[in-house]
Amino acid sequence: MFALKTIGEISTAFSCPSWLKQSDLVLVHTGNLNLEDNLTLDWEAGWDDGGIVATLSMLPHKGPL
């Protein structure tokens, strides 16, 4: 299951870079995950077309995406 969390919510469980703000959102997955395609780690890839943001906006979260 995926969940949107703030850095402040995960900072005790994960090591987070100091340049991230406590209010920055991250996508956290719990449980097993099997990827059938590539995992894009480039922050810019896929964001310009709005597809990733549209998908993430359907997840329950706090604050705007």
VEXTORKOL-737940 format. One record per residue: x, y, z of N, C-alpha, C, O, CB in turn. Coordinates in nm, 2 decimals, padded with zeros to 4 digits. Glycine has a CB too. Layout:
N
ATOM X Y Z X Y Z X Y Z X Y Z X Y Z
...
//
This chain:
65
ATOM 00.08 -00.12 00.00 00.00 00.00 00.00 00.09 00.12 00.00 00.19 00.13 00.07 -00.10 00.00 00.12
ATOM 00.05 00.22 -00.08 00.12 00.35 -00.08 00.05 00.45 00.00 -00.07 00.45 00.02 00.13 00.40 -00.23
ATOM 00.13 00.54 00.06 00.07 00.65 00.14 00.16 00.77 00.12 00.28 00.76 00.11 00.06 00.61 00.29
ATOM 00.10 00.89 00.12 00.17 01.01 00.12 00.20 01.05 00.26 00.10 01.06 00.34 00.10 01.13 00.04
ATOM 00.32 01.08 00.29 00.36 01.12 00.43 00.45 01.25 00.42 00.51 01.27 00.31 00.43 01.01 00.50
ATOM 00.45 01.32 00.52 00.55 01.43 00.53 00.68 01.38 00.58 00.69 01.28 00.65 00.49 01.55 00.61
ATOM 00.79 01.45 00.55 00.92 01.42 00.61 00.91 01.42 00.76 00.97 01.33 00.83 01.03 01.52 00.56
ATOM 00.83 01.51 00.82 00.82 01.51 00.96 00.76 01.38 01.02 00.79 01.34 01.13 00.73 01.63 01.00
ATOM 00.67 01.32 00.94 00.60 01.20 00.99 00.69 01.08 00.98 00.68 00.98 01.06 00.48 01.17 00.90
ATOM 00.79 01.08 00.89 00.88 00.96 00.87 01.02 00.98 00.92 01.10 00.88 00.92 00.88 00.93 00.73
ATOM 01.05 01.10 00.97 01.19 01.13 01.01 01.25 01.04 01.12 01.37 01.02 01.13 01.21 01.27 01.04
ATOM 01.16 00.99 01.21 01.21 00.90 01.31 01.24 00.76 01.26 01.32 00.69 01.32 01.11 00.90 01.43
ATOM 01.17 00.72 01.16 01.18 00.58 01.10 01.28 00.57 00.99 01.34 00.46 00.97 01.05 00.53 01.06
ATOM 01.31 00.68 00.92 01.40 00.68 00.81 01.50 00.80 00.82 01.48 00.90 00.88 01.32 00.70 00.67
ATOM 01.61 00.77 00.75 01.71 00.88 00.75 01.68 00.97 00.63 01.67 00.93 00.52 01.86 00.82 00.73
ATOM 01.66 01.10 00.66 01.61 01.20 00.56 01.72 01.30 00.55 01.78 01.35 00.65 01.48 01.26 00.60
ATOM 01.75 01.35 00.42 01.85 01.45 00.40 01.80 01.58 00.47 01.69 01.61 00.48 01.86 01.48 00.25
ATOM 01.90 01.65 00.53 01.87 01.77 00.60 01.81 01.89 00.52 01.75 01.98 00.58 02.00 01.82 00.67
ATOM 01.83 01.88 00.39 01.78 01.99 00.30 01.63 01.98 00.28 01.56 02.07 00.22 01.85 01.99 00.17
ATOM 01.57 01.86 00.32 01.42 01.85 00.30 01.35 01.92 00.42 01.40 01.92 00.53 01.39 01.70 00.30
ATOM 01.24 01.98 00.38 01.16 02.05 00.48 01.07 01.94 00.55 01.03 01.84 00.49 01.07 02.16 00.42
ATOM 01.03 01.97 00.68 00.94 01.88 00.75 00.81 01.86 00.68 00.74 01.76 00.70 00.92 01.93 00.89
ATOM 00.77 01.96 00.60 00.64 01.96 00.54 00.64 01.89 00.40 00.54 01.87 00.33 00.58 02.10 00.53
ATOM 00.77 01.86 00.35 00.78 01.80 00.21 00.71 01.66 00.21 00.72 01.59 00.31 00.93 01.79 00.17
ATOM 00.64 01.63 00.10 00.57 01.50 00.09 00.66 01.40 00.02 00.74 01.43 -00.07 00.44 01.52 00.01
ATOM 00.65 01.28 00.07 00.72 01.16 00.01 00.61 01.05 00.00 00.51 01.04 00.07 00.84 01.12 00.10
ATOM 00.64 00.96 -00.10 00.55 00.85 -00.12 00.61 00.73 -00.05 00.73 00.69 -00.08 00.53 00.82 -00.27
ATOM 00.54 00.66 00.04 00.60 00.55 00.12 00.52 00.43 00.09 00.39 00.43 00.08 00.59 00.58 00.27
ATOM 00.59 00.32 00.06 00.52 00.19 00.04 00.55 00.10 00.15 00.66 00.08 00.20 00.57 00.13 -00.10
ATOM 00.44 00.03 00.20 00.46 -00.08 00.30 00.41 -00.21 00.24 00.32 -00.22 00.16 00.37 -00.04 00.43
ATOM 00.48 -00.31 00.28 00.45 -00.45 00.23 00.54 -00.48 00.11 00.63 -00.41 00.08 00.30 -00.45 00.19
ATOM 00.50 -00.59 00.05 00.58 -00.64 -00.07 00.54 -00.56 -00.19 00.43 -00.52 -00.21 00.55 -00.79 -00.09
ATOM 00.64 -00.54 -00.28 00.61 -00.47 -00.41 00.68 -00.54 -00.52 00.80 -00.56 -00.51 00.66 -00.32 -00.39
ATOM 00.61 -00.57 -00.62 00.67 -00.64 -00.74 00.65 -00.54 -00.86 00.53 -00.51 -00.90 00.60 -00.77 -00.77
ATOM 00.76 -00.49 -00.92 00.75 -00.40 -01.03 00.76 -00.47 -01.16 00.85 -00.55 -01.18 00.86 -00.29 -01.02
ATOM 00.67 -00.45 -01.25 00.67 -00.51 -01.38 00.74 -00.43 -01.48 00.76 -00.48 -01.60 00.53 -00.54 -01.42
ATOM 00.78 -00.31 -01.45 00.85 -00.22 -01.54 00.96 -00.15 -01.47 01.00 -00.19 -01.36 00.75 -00.12 -01.61
ATOM 01.02 -00.05 -01.53 01.13 00.03 -01.47 01.08 00.11 -01.35 00.97 00.16 -01.35 01.20 00.11 -01.57
ATOM 01.16 00.13 -01.25 01.14 00.22 -01.14 01.22 00.35 -01.18 01.34 00.35 -01.17 01.18 00.16 -01.00
ATOM 01.15 00.46 -01.21 01.21 00.58 -01.24 01.25 00.66 -01.12 01.17 00.70 -01.04 01.11 00.67 -01.33
ATOM 01.38 00.67 -01.10 01.43 00.74 -00.98 01.47 00.89 -01.01 01.50 00.96 -00.92 01.56 00.67 -00.93
ATOM 01.46 00.92 -01.14 01.49 01.06 -01.18 01.37 01.15 -01.14 01.26 01.13 -01.19 01.52 01.07 -01.33
ATOM 01.39 01.24 -01.05 01.28 01.32 -01.00 01.20 01.39 -01.11 01.08 01.40 -01.10 01.33 01.43 -00.90
ATOM 01.27 01.43 -01.22 01.20 01.51 -01.32 01.12 01.42 -01.42 01.02 01.46 -01.48 01.30 01.59 -01.40
ATOM 01.16 01.29 -01.43 01.10 01.20 -01.53 00.95 01.17 -01.50 00.92 01.13 -01.39 01.18 01.08 -01.54
ATOM 00.87 01.20 -01.59 00.73 01.17 -01.57 00.64 01.27 -01.50 00.52 01.26 -01.50 00.72 01.04 -01.50
ATOM 00.70 01.38 -01.45 00.63 01.48 -01.38 00.57 01.58 -01.47 00.46 01.64 -01.44 00.71 01.54 -01.27
ATOM 00.64 01.61 -01.58 00.60 01.72 -01.67 00.46 01.69 -01.74 00.39 01.78 -01.77 00.70 01.74 -01.77
ATOM 00.43 01.56 -01.77 00.31 01.53 -01.84 00.19 01.52 -01.74 00.08 01.51 -01.79 00.32 01.40 -01.91
ATOM 00.21 01.53 -01.62 00.10 01.53 -01.52 00.05 01.39 -01.48 -00.03 01.38 -01.39 -00.01 01.61 -01.57
ATOM 00.10 01.29 -01.54 00.05 01.15 -01.52 00.08 01.11 -01.37 -00.01 01.06 -01.31 00.11 01.06 -01.61
ATOM 00.20 01.13 -01.33 00.24 01.09 -01.19 00.16 01.17 -01.09 00.11 01.12 -00.99 00.39 01.10 -01.17
ATOM 00.15 01.30 -01.11 00.08 01.39 -01.02 -00.07 01.35 -01.01 -00.13 01.35 -00.91 00.09 01.54 -01.05
ATOM -00.13 01.32 -01.13 -00.27 01.28 -01.13 -00.29 01.15 -01.06 -00.39 01.13 -00.98 -00.32 01.26 -01.28
ATOM -00.20 01.05 -01.07 -00.21 00.93 -01.00 -00.20 00.95 -00.85 -00.27 00.90 -00.77 -00.10 00.83 -01.05
ATOM -00.10 01.03 -00.81 -00.08 01.05 -00.67 -00.19 01.13 -00.60 -00.22 01.12 -00.49 00.05 01.13 -00.64
ATOM -00.26 01.22 -00.68 -00.37 01.30 -00.63 -00.49 01.21 -00.59 -00.57 01.26 -00.51 -00.41 01.40 -00.73
ATOM -00.49 01.09 -00.64 -00.60 01.00 -00.60 -00.58 00.93 -00.46 -00.67 00.88 -00.41 -00.63 00.90 -00.71
ATOM -00.46 00.94 -00.41 -00.43 00.88 -00.28 -00.47 00.97 -00.17 -00.46 01.10 -00.18 -00.27 00.85 -00.27
ATOM -00.52 00.92 -00.06 -00.55 01.00 00.05 -00.43 01.07 00.11 -00.32 01.00 00.12 -00.62 00.92 00.17
ATOM -00.43 01.20 00.13 -00.31 01.27 00.18 -00.35 01.40 00.25 -00.47 01.44 00.25 -00.22 01.30 00.06
ATOM -00.25 01.46 00.31 -00.27 01.59 00.37 -00.22 01.70 00.28 -00.10 01.68 00.23 -00.21 01.59 00.51
ATOM -00.29 01.80 00.26 -00.23 01.91 00.18 -00.24 01.89 00.03 -00.27 01.78 -00.01 -00.09 01.94 00.22
ATOM -00.21 01.99 -00.05 -00.21 01.98 -00.19 -00.09 01.91 -00.25 00.01 01.91 -00.19 -00.22 02.12 -00.25
ATOM -00.11 01.85 -00.37 00.00 01.80 -00.44 00.05 01.90 -00.54 00.14 01.87 -00.61 -00.04 01.66 -00.51
//
